[in-house]
Amino acid sequence: VSSCATDGAINTKHPLAYAIMCVSMAANGQASLKLPNENDNAPTWEGTTNKGSTAYKKIENICGKKGDTKPTPAAIRAALQAVHARITMVNNVGYLGQTVTENCDGSSTAGVCVKYANTITNNKDEFNKLTFAALALEAADELEQRTGEEKQDSIKRTELDNTIKAAYALTHEAEALHKALTSTAAQPKSNPEAAAKAAKAAADCSSITKKAACQTKAECTWEGTDKSEEDHCKFNATAVGQQATQAETNGAAASTGCARHQYQPDCEADKAGDKQNCAFMKGKEGEPEPEKEMCRNGSFLLSNQLALMVSAFLALLF
């Protein structure tokens, strides 16, 4: 009990358990002193049946068992402030507990208390330097730091999760866009106006029953004999394709490519290295003036592709 009068120090340390014993245990022969619950007599320091841990456990039971609530930095600091607030000044020295005189020897005449003559006086307040207070504040600081780090980790994890989700979403969107673009590029471009004109031309060709009249129409071809009549005038899809190709190039075929060469020597001189670009020859079916020898190139392939598209469309109509 003697250390209760010297800041509750044991080997230069200030244990919280010892401070609790100083304000709860009586000196030998002073067992009539009551504990804070005012029901039980205070255990004595030198008693044969209430030594050490036995006495402390009795005090601990009176104070109540520890709860399941997780301590927080604020709760730890609040508890220390509550203890500090219970310290009273007597003759310029701080005391914790019941004080009668200045000895804190556990007697009814002196007091059941802790005397802080070296740490808390009218000139200084070093409560936070007491071992139990310093350790508690350190624990509060570390807990606060750990809580802050956990919050930052949680924020970073959330940000990472959001980034991963956004990346997955972007991947799926890009894949969908690629499929849409691929599908669109693979579909042939429709030309309703050209298709309507082709349908009308096909109907006009079918209405012609004379070979001479049929041959006057560039979009028609006669499939009968010279003497046959009736329904032998058919729509010439190849010729229509050739006309469309010429229209798309805005007449450039007449001034560019092989068609610009009017004479055979110029036509045959059009080369790319050893490769002949043009040839002076008769045309294929569907080309302009197929029986006439003139400078021609391979544009017939493009015309033929368009002709096939028109033919496919007409097959759907008729």
C-alpha positions in Angstrom: 0.0 0.0 0.0 3.0 2.3 0.5 3.3 3.0 -3.3 -0.2 4.5 -3.3 1.4 7.6 -1.7 4.0 7.8 -4.5 2.0 8.1 -7.7 1.0 4.5 -7.6 4.5 3.6 -9.0 5.8 0.0 -9.0 9.4 -0.2 -10.3 8.9 3.2 -12.0 5.7 2.0 -13.8 2.2 3.1 -13.0 0.0 0.1 -13.5 -3.7 0.8 -13.8 -4.6 -2.3 -11.7 -2.5 -1.0 -8.8 -4.2 2.4 -9.0 -7.6 0.6 -8.8 -6.4 -1.4 -5.8 -5.2 1.8 -4.1 -8.7 3.4 -4.3 -10.5 0.1 -3.3 -8.4 -1.7 -0.7 -8.0 -0.9 3.0 -5.1 -1.2 5.3 -4.8 -4.1 7.7 -7.4 -3.7 10.5 -9.5 -1.3 8.4 -11.8 -3.9 6.9 -14.8 -1.9 8.0 -14.2 0.5 5.1 -16.8 0.0 2.4 -16.1 -0.6 -1.3 -17.7 1.7 -3.9 -20.8 -0.5 -4.0 -21.3 0.3 -0.3 -22.3 -3.3 0.5 -19.0 -5.2 0.8 -16.2 -4.4 3.1 -13.0 -3.4 1.4 -10.4 -6.2 1.2 -7.2 -5.5 3.1 -3.7 -5.4 1.7 -2.2 -7.6 4.4 -5.2 -10.0 5.0 -4.4 -13.7 5.0 -7.5 -14.5 2.9 -7.6 -11.6 0.5 -4.1 -11.2 -0.9 -3.2 -10.1 -4.3 -5.2 -11.5 -7.2 -8.1 -12.6 -4.9 -8.6 -9.1 -3.7 -8.3 -7.7 -7.2 -10.9 -10.2 -8.6 -13.4 -9.1 -6.0 -12.9 -5.5 -7.0 -13.2 -6.5 -10.7 -16.5 -8.2 -10.1 -17.9 -5.1 -8.4 -16.8 -2.9 -11.3 -18.4 -5.3 -13.8 -17.2 -7.6 -16.5 -15.8 -6.3 -19.7 -18.4 -5.9 -22.4 -18.4 -7.2 -26.0 -18.2 -3.7 -27.4 -15.0 -3.1 -29.5 -13.0 -0.2 -28.0 -12.7 2.8 -30.2 -10.0 5.6 -30.0 -12.7 8.0 -28.8 -13.9 5.6 -26.1 -10.4 5.1 -24.8 -9.7 8.8 -24.6 -13.0 9.5 -23.0 -12.3 6.9 -20.3 -8.9 8.6 -19.5 -10.6 12.0 -19.4 -13.1 10.6 -16.9 -10.4 9.3 -14.6 -8.5 12.6 -14.9 -11.6 14.5 -14.0 -11.8 12.6 -10.7 -8.4 13.8 -9.5 -8.8 16.5 -6.9 -6.3 19.0 -5.7 -5.4 19.0 -1.9 -2.7 21.4 -0.8 -1.5 21.8 -4.4 -1.2 18.0 -5.0 -3.4 15.8 -7.1 -5.3 12.9 -5.4 -7.4 10.1 -6.9 -9.9 8.4 -4.6 -11.1 9.2 -1.0 -8.7 11.6 0.7 -8.7 12.4 4.4 -5.1 13.5 5.1 -2.2 13.3 2.7 -0.9 9.8 3.3 -3.2 7.5 1.2 -2.3 4.5 3.4 -5.7 2.8 3.1 -6.9 3.9 6.6 -10.1 5.6 7.5 -8.0 8.5 9.0 -5.7 9.0 6.0 -7.6 7.9 2.9 -8.0 5.2 0.3 -6.4 7.0 -2.6 -3.4 7.6 -4.9 -1.2 10.6 -4.2 0.4 12.2 -7.4 3.0 14.4 -5.7 5.5 13.9 -8.6 3.2 14.2 -11.6 0.2 16.3 -10.8 0.6 19.5 -8.8 -0.4 23.2 -9.0 2.6 23.7 -11.3 2.3 20.8 -13.7 -0.1 18.1 -14.9 1.7 15.1 -16.3 -1.3 12.7 -16.1 -0.7 11.6 -19.7 2.8 10.5 -18.6 1.5 8.0 -16.1 2.2 4.5 -17.6 -1.4 3.4 -17.9 -2.4 6.7 -19.4 0.5 6.8 -21.9 -0.2 3.2 -23.0 -3.9 3.8 -23.4 -3.3 7.0 -25.5 -0.7 5.1 -27.6 -3.3 2.3 -28.2 -5.9 4.9 -29.2 -3.5 6.5 -31.7 -2.5 3.1 -33.2 -6.2 2.0 -33.4 -7.1 5.3 -35.0 -4.3 4.9 -37.6 -5.2 1.3 -38.3 -8.9 2.3 -38.7 -7.8 5.0 -41.2 -5.7 2.6 -43.1 -8.5 0.1 -43.2 -10.8 2.8 -44.6 -8.2 3.7 -47.3 -7.8 0.0 -48.2 -11.6 -0.3 -48.4 -11.7 2.7 -50.7 -8.9 1.4 -52.9 -10.6 -2.0 -53.1 -13.8 -0.4 -54.1 -12.1 1.7 -56.7 -10.2 -1.3 -58.0 -13.5 -3.3 -58.2 -15.2 -0.4 -60.1 -12.2 -0.2 -62.5 -12.3 -4.0 -63.2 -16.1 -3.8 -63.7 -15.7 -0.9 -66.1 -13.0 -2.7 -68.0 -15.2 -5.8 -68.4 -18.1 -3.6 -69.5 -15.9 -1.8 -72.0 -14.7 -5.1 -73.4 -18.2 -6.3 -73.9 -19.2 -3.0 -75.5 -16.2 -3.1 -77.8 -17.0 -6.6 -78.8 -20.7 -5.7 -79.5 -19.6 -2.7 -81.5 -17.2 -4.9 -83.5 -19.9 -7.4 -84.3 -22.3 -4.6 -85.3 -19.7 -3.0 -87.6 -18.8 -6.4 -89.1 -22.4 -7.3 -89.7 -23.1 -3.9 -91.3 -20.0 -4.1 -93.5 -21.0 -7.5 -94.7 -24.4 -6.5 -95.8 -24.8 -5.2 -99.3 -25.8 -1.6 -99.6 -29.4 -1.3 -100.8 -30.5 1.3 -103.5 -34.3 1.4 -103.5 -34.4 4.0 -106.3 -32.2 1.8 -108.6 -34.2 -1.3 -107.7 -37.4 0.5 -108.6 -36.0 1.6 -111.9 -34.8 -1.9 -112.7 -38.3 -3.3 -111.9 -39.9 -0.8 -114.2 -37.4 -1.5 -117.0 -38.0 -5.3 -116.6 -41.8 -4.7 -117.0 -41.2 -2.5 -120.1 -38.9 -5.1 -121.7 -41.5 -7.8 -121.2 -44.2 -5.7 -122.9 -42.2 -5.5 -126.2 -43.0 -8.2 -128.8 -40.9 -7.0 -131.7 -37.1 -7.7 -132.0 -36.4 -4.3 -133.6 -38.2 -2.5 -130.8 -36.5 -4.6 -128.2 -33.0 -3.9 -129.5 -33.6 -0.1 -129.3 -33.6 -0.4 -125.5 -30.2 -0.7 -124.0 -31.7 -2.4 -120.9 -33.4 -5.1 -123.0 -32.1 -8.1 -124.9 -33.9 -10.2 -127.5 -33.8 -14.0 -126.7 -35.9 -15.2 -129.7 -35.0 -15.8 -133.4 -35.1 -13.1 -136.0 -38.6 -14.1 -137.1 -40.1 -15.0 -133.7 -42.3 -12.6 -131.9 -44.3 -12.4 -128.7 -42.6 -12.6 -125.3 -38.9 -12.9 -126.2 -37.8 -9.4 -125.1 -36.1 -9.8 -121.6 -34.5 -7.5 -119.1 -30.7 -7.2 -119.5 -29.4 -7.0 -116.0 -25.8 -7.0 -117.2 -26.4 -3.9 -119.3 -28.1 -2.1 -116.4 -25.1 -2.9 -114.2 -22.7 -1.5 -116.8 -24.9 1.7 -117.0 -24.9 2.1 -113.2 -21.1 1.7 -113.1 -20.7 4.4 -115.7 -23.1 6.7 -113.8 -21.2 6.2 -110.5 -18.0 7.3 -112.1 -19.7 10.4 -113.6 -18.6 9.7 -117.1 -15.0 9.3 -116.0 -14.7 6.0 -118.0 -14.8 7.9 -121.2 -11.9 10.2 -120.2 -9.9 7.8 -118.0 -8.7 4.2 -118.1 -8.5 2.3 -121.3 -11.6 4.0 -122.8 -9.6 7.2 -123.3 -7.5 5.6 -126.0 -9.1 6.1 -129.4 -6.3 4.4 -131.4 -5.0 0.8 -131.2 -1.3 1.8 -130.8 -2.1 4.0 -127.8 -4.3 1.3 -126.3 -1.6 -1.4 -126.5 1.1 0.9 -125.2 -0.8 1.3 -121.9 1.2 -1.0 -119.6 2.4 -1.4 -116.0 5.9 -2.8 -116.5 5.4 -5.9 -118.6 1.8 -6.2 -117.8 -0.8 -5.1 -120.4 -3.4 -2.8 -118.9 -5.6 -2.5 -122.0 -6.4 -4.4 -125.1 -8.0 -3.4 -128.4 -10.8 -5.9 -128.8 -14.4 -6.6 -129.1 -16.5 -6.5 -126.0 -18.2 -9.1 -123.9 -21.9 -9.5 -123.6 -23.4 -6.6 -121.8 -20.6 -4.2 -122.6 -21.2 -1.1 -124.8 -21.0 -2.0 -128.5 -19.8 -5.6 -127.9 -19.2 -6.2 -131.7 -17.0 -3.1 -132.1 -13.3 -3.3 -131.6 -12.2 -0.7 -129.1 -9.8 -0.2 -126.2 -11.2 -2.0 -123.2 -10.2 -2.9 -119.7 -11.4 -5.2 -116.9 -14.3 -3.0 -115.6 -16.7 -5.7 -116.9 -16.1 -7.5 -113.6 -17.5 -4.7 -111.5 -20.4 -4.3 -113.9 -21.1 -8.0 -113.7 -21.2 -7.8 -109.9 -23.8 -5.1 -109.9 -25.8 -7.0 -112.6 -25.9 -10.0 -110.3 -27.2 -7.9 -107.5 -30.0 -6.5 -109.7 -30.8 -10.0 -111.0 -31.1 -11.2 -107.4 -33.4 -8.4 -106.5 -35.6 -9.0 -109.6 -35.8 -12.7 -108.6 -37.5 -11.6 -105.4 -40.0 -9.4 -107.3 -41.1 -11.9 -110.0 
